[in-house]
Amino acid sequence: MITDPRVPIAGWPMTADAWSALTAEIERLDADGRHARPVPGFGDPERRRRTLHVVRDGAAVVDAPDVAAIGRAVVLERRKGETERYRIVLPGDGDLGEGWISADSPVGQAVLGRRVGARATIDAPAGRWTARIVAVD
């Protein structure tokens, strides 16, 4: 099986809208300082702030519309004709019930930076599987 290479993007590929939302959240957390309330999924707002700073420092805004990036949805074909759609979100924000996969999850890591048509191998806790990216929007 051929696995297509990633687009040569260092760090965390994301849309311009995702970059803006990331920057706004960092500014809010930085301004709140010690008075920040717990962040859902993170609890400690300082932990969330540090995580977002790391992501921002490694972020790369991607203009190409066919590249899987934070802020975009990907449609994966696992078996012929069977597809799953996920929105790629910031690390720690994944919620499968909402159809969101965290960029640092096994699926997120496998598809991030890949183009439509690429195959990705996902090393998930339940086992290894392969999918083809059939759409990015």
Secondary structure by P-SEA (a helix, b strand, c coil): cbbbbccccccbbbcaaaaaaaaaaaaaaaaaccccccccccccaaaaaaaaaaaaaabbbbcccccccccbbbbbbccccbbbbbbbbccccccccccbbbcccaaaaacccccccbbbbbbcccccccccccccc
